[in-house]
Amino acid sequence: MTRLTVQMIFLAVLVTFVACNAPPVPLDDIVIEKTFTPERCDRMVKPGDFVRYHYIGTFPDGKKFDSSYDRGTTYNVLVGRKKLIAGMDKALEGMCVNERWTIKIPPQLAYGKNGYGDIIPADSILHFDVLMLDIWNTEDKVQKQTYYKPESCNRTVEVSDYVRYHYNGTLLDGTLFDSSHTRMRTYDTYVGIGWLIAGMDQGLLGMCVGEKRFITIPPFLGYGENGDGSDIPGQASLVFDVVLLDLHNPKDEITVDVQSLPDPCPRKSKVGDFMRYHYNGTLLDGTFFDSSYSRNHTYDTYIGKGYVIAGMDQGLMDVCIGERRRITIPPHLGYGEEGTGTNIPGSAVLVFDIHIIDFHNPSDTVEISGVKPEKCTYQAKQGDFVKYHYNATLMDGTHIGSTNTFGKTYNVVLGAGQVVIGMEQGLLGMCVGEKRKLVIPPHLAYGERGVPGSAVLVFDVEMIEMEEGLPEGYMFVWNGEVSPDLFSEMDKNKDKEVDRTEFSEYILQQVEDGKGRLAPGFDQQRIMDNMYDNQDRNKDGKITETEFKLKADEPVHDEL
């Protein structure tokens, strides 16, 4: 290695050493080093904007001379209005929220030859580590950004509406300051009448139930210079992520949407009717709260009498059996400000999808429809023994019974209490071969404990056969003249007493010979026993001629 080469290496090392310990090179202008830039930048600082930022101020050797963090508050200032040193006024332009820069400012754009008291010496280069937190302008308006809107939107928020919504509230840099979700309770309020900060009053207008939107509010439409005194600093822009759950107006009435209407509809419900219906109940945002289907039992109630909430009382009027309708009920006609305390929150709009199964009125009688056959020589009356086929359903068509199941007729004596009152009424006056439809209200059928309870029943009936009964109160009648020696004829063994066997055999023989008739439809032996017991006045198990004559003189219907 030559001497010249050695000298050159020494000089290079010397220059390097001097450079490492050299004083800061004077700057001609500000120098910006971007230490963090967010992926999204919706807005950049421009002259006239008001900004909030944190900073740490140091000299080039790293010595700190100031910090907003140490004071526990951001620096809030107008940009481009000479409220800052010239270098900072210039450097902040173009910054985004959450962006972080290192800004180096030469003395001529900072405090120059005079410095700043004992804090900043003359001709100091200043370094600022700046984190931008908020940007707004006095010309700003509330910004609404909808990121989800339901397909169906029949109504939007207007001034004086009452709304229920959930929200997350953040500062512009994303710092969470409040959330209704964490409290697990919606925020419930009137809109547009000053119950909210001005920006939220504006931001909620035009929303649909189920809609989700970001509402960005400048400070002068939020909490202003002083903030809220706790989590919201002064001069802070606010961002609310809102989902609207409910919407109504105190002037609202119920709304009814008929989804299915039967044809024909012979009758519509009225005040005082007793109704059976199924329902699904949801809140306005679709949240389920109750269903009769889940209990596998209709809801049964009188309507128009205050047994249900006022809105339901109204919504169930003028419906047809089998109709399906949606009833939307505002809270003042539902469960009000308190809700139910369980599944229905306070001030909630309710939506009921209703299916009317049946209804009746306590004054209803049996409805009878049908056409008599051309040939009708005899019509059923009380006491007649009738045989008929039937098919039974509920009003919605649900099958509940049929004689086809047993393959034989149903046989009853009319007036004997062997069928429900409504069926007895419906069978009276029928001819053999006649078909009728009987609609029987529950109070003339199986009542509250029926199958199911309080159900209106529909019977399709066909009269197959009938046998004329005896006059009311009679169990046996003679077809002709009664023998004057009746007791002697019965007393086969001539012991002056008639026992049960003698009595029964004699009466049955008269029936067989066509001389008398027993009441049809009853057990013959029971008739014999009842007749015998009635003749046996002293209840000693035999009938004497004296008992026979005394009983014969009495005005009874079912004896000899």
MIMIVO-756342 format. One record per residue (C-alpha): residue number from 0; x, y, z. Coordinates in steps of 0.001 Angstrom, whole numbers, plus 500000, padded with zeros to 6 digits. Layout:
N
i|X|Y|Z
NUM|X|Y|Z
...
// end
This chain:
560
i|X|Y|Z
0|500000|500000|500000
1|501386|503384|499053
2|501693|506317|501391
3|499146|508231|499324
4|496581|505476|499752
5|497068|505447|503510
6|496533|509191|503715
7|493309|508977|501733
8|491866|506289|504044
9|492772|508368|507109
10|491050|511420|505688
11|487917|509387|504924
12|487740|508105|508503
13|488308|511602|509851
14|485473|512993|507730
15|483178|510234|508963
16|484035|510950|512583
17|483471|514666|512186
18|480128|514056|510408
19|478863|511869|513242
20|479524|514583|515790
21|478692|517544|513611
22|476004|520086|514624
23|472641|519869|512726
24|472819|521044|509195
25|470557|524117|508786
26|467284|523372|506975
27|465950|525491|504169
28|462393|524176|504568
29|460336|521739|506571
30|461132|518034|506253
31|458366|515439|506670
32|458918|511763|507422
33|455703|509706|507289
34|456023|507099|510017
35|452480|505719|509636
36|449855|506194|506953
37|446420|504527|507334
38|445061|502447|504468
39|441987|504625|504240
40|442101|508404|504111
41|438668|509964|503640
42|439880|513490|504236
43|443122|515483|504361
44|443856|518640|506288
45|443490|521838|504289
46|443765|525520|505257
47|440778|526588|507309
48|440276|523172|508900
49|440130|522725|512615
50|442346|519879|513829
51|442997|517910|517007
52|446312|516142|517329
53|448837|514828|519781
54|452500|515686|519507
55|455888|515330|521127
56|458333|518196|520499
57|462075|517516|520641
58|465337|519106|519594
59|467491|517292|517031
60|469480|515651|519855
61|466242|514040|521128
62|465746|516284|524138
63|462027|516864|524708
64|460804|520395|525147
65|457013|519865|525012
66|454320|517151|524747
67|450515|517187|524533
68|450525|513714|526055
69|452104|515087|529227
70|449250|517570|529543
71|446652|514861|528944
72|444912|516802|526210
73|445138|517133|522454
74|446218|520323|520729
75|443207|521881|519037
76|443746|524616|516481
77|442779|526132|513128
78|445210|525369|510331
79|446408|528028|507892
80|445222|530925|510020
81|448578|531787|511663
82|447559|530168|514911
83|450685|527978|514688
84|454328|528545|513905
85|454675|528880|510151
86|456352|525513|509672
87|453610|523621|511516
88|450886|525555|509695
89|452460|524434|506464
90|453357|520882|507533
91|449926|519803|508741
92|448313|520279|505326
93|447599|516955|503700
94|447568|514868|506882
95|444863|512196|507387
96|443197|511109|510589
97|445343|508485|512356
98|448357|509434|510225
99|451649|509927|512065
100|454459|512168|510827
101|457815|513354|512060
102|458043|517010|511098
103|461379|518874|511131
104|461059|522645|511128
105|463950|525098|510553
106|464321|528111|512882
107|463092|530625|510313
108|459756|528727|510182
109|459670|528220|513943
110|460794|530649|516680
111|463767|532104|514772
112|466512|534153|516380
113|464386|535040|519407
114|463542|531492|520476
115|460777|531018|522995
116|461675|532077|526487
117|463769|529579|528397
118|462208|526649|526572
119|463425|527027|523003
120|466796|528671|522342
121|467382|530984|519405
122|467876|529435|515982
123|466542|526040|517110
124|465552|523323|514698
125|462417|521647|516065
126|461241|518081|515586
127|457555|517191|516123
128|456149|513663|516315
129|452530|514366|515294
130|449502|511992|515428
131|446410|513445|513725
132|443171|512588|515545
133|440450|514818|514136
134|439706|517109|511217
135|436642|519258|510681
136|435546|522535|509182
137|432950|525088|510152
138|431322|524461|506771
139|430889|520769|507514
140|427477|519144|507650
141|426340|515856|509142
142|427523|512990|506953
143|425298|509925|506499
144|426730|506747|505034
145|424273|503853|504735
146|426001|500487|504501
147|422900|498305|504788
148|419329|499011|503770
149|416484|496466|503878
150|414699|495626|500641
151|411357|496708|502055
152|411143|500182|503528
153|407561|501321|503991
154|408413|504262|506205
155|411378|506408|507209
156|412159|508530|510266
157|410558|511967|510334
158|410582|514826|512808
159|408640|513980|516015
160|408918|510221|515457
161|409902|508041|518375
162|412738|505630|517610
163|414628|502783|519228
164|418158|502113|517993
165|421485|500569|518891
166|424744|502388|518340
167|428488|502358|518790
168|429934|505833|519302
169|433570|506561|518417
170|435780|509551|517900
171|437076|510173|514393
172|440210|508164|515142
173|438133|505133|516139
174|438321|505539|519912
175|435152|504078|521425
176|433422|506384|523872
177|430005|504750|524238
178|427847|501839|523076
179|424239|500837|523658
180|425254|497252|522872
181|427415|497046|526000
182|424423|498161|528071
183|422238|495636|526217
184|419516|498246|525906
185|418426|500332|522953
186|418515|504101|522991
187|414905|505293|522874
188|414034|508876|522024
189|412047|511365|519993
190|413754|512707|516872
191|413964|516306|515732
192|412594|517980|518843
193|415850|518633|520718
194|416120|515488|522798
195|419370|514597|521010
196|422481|516492|519957
197|421696|518413|516785
198|423817|516198|514557
199|422062|513005|515677
200|418673|514654|515233
201|419676|515279|511623
202|421486|511969|511079
203|418539|509747|511994
204|416116|511396|509600
205|415236|509275|506589
206|416300|505952|508140
207|414316|502740|507617
208|413779|500115|510281
209|416638|497654|509899
210|418884|500194|508153
211|422501|500544|509262
212|424439|503748|508725
213|427443|505734|509894
214|426576|509232|511085
215|429570|511578|511298
216|428938|514737|513307
217|431196|517806|513514
218|431778|519155|517049
219|429534|522198|516664
220|426616|519798|516028
221|427816|517476|518785
222|429233|518369|522195
223|431128|521489|521106
224|434120|523070|522804
225|433636|521388|526170
226|432838|517811|525144
227|430664|515783|527476
228|432915|516181|530500
229|434071|512576|530484
230|434807|510432|527424
231|434219|512962|524651
232|436873|515696|524513
233|436134|519228|523439
234|436037|519998|519700
235|435671|516306|518861
236|434000|514961|515739
237|431760|511994|516506
238|431005|508861|514505
239|427902|506810|515341
240|427388|503362|513851
241|423599|503096|514105
242|421093|500309|513442
243|417457|501414|513623
244|415217|498859|515321
245|411891|500588|515781
246|409971|503598|514580
247|406563|505054|515351
248|404767|508310|515907
249|402508|509070|518884
250|399755|509842|516384
251|400003|506407|514765
252|397067|504013|514673
253|397320|500311|513962
254|397970|499224|510392
255|396377|496126|508914
256|397730|494227|505923
257|395304|491537|504740
258|397403|488718|503341
259|394740|486094|502627
260|390973|486531|502511
261|388611|483558|502183
262|385834|483648|499611
263|383044|483556|500545
264|383075|485293|503913
265|379542|484926|505257
266|380272|486770|508475
267|382834|489186|509907
268|383828|489509|513545
269|382272|492114|515781
270|382491|493347|519374
271|381631|490637|521855
272|382634|487693|519675
273|384750|484936|521145
274|387673|484204|518833
275|390286|481495|518415
276|393367|482472|516425
277|397003|481606|515893
278|399732|484230|515783
279|403435|484907|515466
280|404595|488017|517311
281|407729|489970|516388
282|409196|493371|516998
283|409448|495763|514067
284|412994|494615|513247
285|411820|490995|513040
286|412922|489917|516520
287|410641|487070|517626
288|408950|487386|521012
289|406014|484958|521070
290|403958|482451|519074
291|400802|480443|519700
292|402138|477850|517254
293|405045|477065|519577
294|402519|476199|522295
295|400420|474192|519817
296|397325|476001|521091
297|395268|478852|519718
298|394865|482099|521617
299|391219|482205|522720
300|389574|485419|523847
301|386662|487794|523612
302|387337|490753|521325
303|386397|494376|521773
304|386044|493903|525530
305|389542|494792|526754
306|390735|491211|527234
307|393679|491905|524872
308|395830|494978|524212
309|393925|497832|522578
310|395663|497490|519225
311|394811|493792|518995
312|391215|494478|519974
313|391012|496859|517017
314|392937|494617|514631
315|390682|491614|515164
316|387523|493455|514147
317|385873|492766|510778
318|387886|489638|510068
319|386647|486484|508340
320|387139|482945|509591
321|390239|481651|507828
322|391617|485138|507122
323|395311|485877|507501
324|396412|489410|508272
325|399393|491327|509641
326|398593|493794|512408
327|401208|496422|513297
328|400571|498013|516678
329|402305|501171|518006
330|403414|500966|521652
331|400710|503289|522995
332|398200|500687|521764
333|400440|497794|522833
334|402527|497471|526012
335|403541|501134|526293
336|406725|502535|527765
337|407243|499637|530154
338|406878|496716|527752
339|406237|493318|529340
340|409415|493223|531374
341|410560|490101|529499
342|410548|489708|525724
343|408898|492987|524755
344|410973|496103|525521
345|409437|499418|526432
346|408074|501614|523634
347|408189|498736|521143
348|406103|498509|517983
349|404576|495031|517700
350|403871|493004|514562
351|401392|490127|514714
352|400855|487689|511856
353|397367|486387|512553
354|395402|483382|511277
355|391738|483393|512322
356|390652|479841|513158
357|387076|480526|514247
358|384847|482860|516191
359|381347|482830|517564
360|379047|484915|519692
361|377413|483727|522916
362|374076|484562|521294
363|374726|482317|518278
364|372399|479439|517457
365|373017|476389|515304
366|373415|477278|511633
367|371605|474766|509448
368|371943|474525|505702
369|370855|471863|503237
370|368072|470844|500879
371|365269|468458|501739
372|364649|465555|499386
373|361524|465780|497214
374|359984|462809|499008
375|359769|463527|502729
376|356885|461751|504472
377|358160|462092|508014
378|360420|464575|509820
379|362456|463773|512936
380|361087|464962|516261
381|361876|464609|519952
382|361865|460991|521081
383|362580|459551|517647
384|365339|457013|517264
385|367558|458172|514406
386|370535|456698|512576
387|372851|459002|510665
388|376286|459405|509188
389|378447|462417|509959
390|381791|463969|509148
391|383031|466474|511749
392|385606|469234|511303
393|386692|472466|512908
394|386031|475701|511075
395|389490|475616|509512
396|388779|472185|508039
397|390678|470152|510629
398|389122|466668|510738
399|387957|465603|514205
400|385705|462589|513605
401|383566|460583|511205
402|381233|457575|511211
403|383268|456345|508253
404|385953|455530|510802
405|383664|452961|512439
406|381858|451834|509296
407|378396|452199|510827
408|375806|454838|511604
409|375605|456898|514766
410|372355|456069|516581
411|370627|458299|519148
412|367267|459079|520655
413|366461|462730|520106
414|365783|464592|523323
415|367477|461981|525500
416|370719|463923|525956
417|372769|461392|524031
418|374401|464048|521829
419|375312|467710|522335
420|372438|470170|522321
421|373457|471680|519002
422|373392|468296|517284
423|369944|467524|518652
424|368689|470852|517340
425|370305|470233|513979
426|368774|466756|513568
427|365222|467814|514345
428|363046|468099|511262
429|365293|465963|509073
430|363952|463424|506602
431|365471|460072|505730
432|367984|460721|502940
433|368369|464402|503815
434|371837|465959|504094
435|372608|468976|506235
436|375565|471070|507269
437|375420|472058|510931
438|377645|474807|512359
439|377480|474484|516128
440|378900|477146|518495
441|380843|475778|521487
442|378202|476682|524085
443|375887|474270|522230
444|378654|471708|521734
445|381576|470822|523997
446|382198|474234|525563
447|385521|475403|526939
448|386845|471860|527406
449|386018|470662|523914
450|388295|469219|521273
451|389769|471789|521266
452|388206|474058|523876
453|385746|476756|522778
454|385770|475437|519215
455|383005|475930|516683
456|382176|472539|515131
457|381000|471730|511624
458|379040|468523|510982
459|378077|467221|507560
460|375149|464948|508398
461|373140|462446|506339
462|369981|460891|507825
463|369984|457162|507033
464|367097|455744|509028
465|364681|456716|511784
466|362035|455123|513988
467|359210|457165|515415
468|359491|457604|519141
469|356841|457567|521820
470|355145|460656|523190
471|357279|462568|525662
472|357540|460753|528987
473|356380|457351|527711
474|358540|454222|527594
475|355729|451885|526441
476|352371|452449|524751
477|349532|450164|523649
478|348654|450108|520000
479|345036|449243|520719
480|342636|448681|523592
481|344109|447522|526856
482|342875|444151|528138
483|340476|444544|531073
484|342055|441498|532733
485|345648|442675|532398
486|346836|441557|535849
487|345458|438034|535458
488|347104|437659|532058
489|350457|438633|533551
490|350082|436339|536568
491|350964|433148|534727
492|351272|430940|537837
493|348138|432417|539428
494|349797|433125|542763
495|348218|436581|542926
496|351646|438192|542401
497|353519|439279|539304
498|357297|438874|539468
499|359878|440503|537179
500|360049|437578|534798
501|356293|437393|534350
502|356105|441148|533839
503|358949|441328|531276
504|357806|438278|529302
505|354280|439619|529025
506|355260|443111|527867
507|357794|441811|525353
508|355201|439413|523976
509|352798|442313|523452
510|355515|444139|521529
511|356218|441068|519438
512|352507|440643|518671
513|352232|444269|517620
514|349870|445149|520451
515|352341|447591|522088
516|355510|449568|521501
517|358589|450235|523573
518|360485|453543|523288
519|363035|452924|520510
520|366745|453313|521040
521|366835|452200|524682
522|367845|448883|526235
523|364663|446803|526530
524|365629|445145|529774
525|366288|448487|531413
526|362885|449661|530284
527|361328|446517|531816
528|363185|447061|535082
529|362163|450728|535284
530|358526|449932|534536
531|358440|447083|537081
532|360077|449172|539822
533|357553|451918|539217
534|354620|449482|539611
535|356123|447930|542736
536|354907|450631|545094
537|356086|449088|548365
538|359363|447937|546828
539|359047|444384|548064
540|360054|442844|544719
541|356550|441823|543584
542|353450|443463|542245
543|350045|442706|543704
544|346701|443370|542072
545|346068|446166|544568
546|349357|447889|543643
547|348541|447399|539992
548|345106|449054|540277
549|346373|451937|542427
550|349180|452678|539993
551|346848|452410|537030
552|344663|455177|538485
553|347613|457614|538612
554|348294|459959|535638
555|351706|458582|534650
556|353099|458213|531140
557|355490|455307|531221
558|353373|452663|532956
559|350425|450417|532264
// end
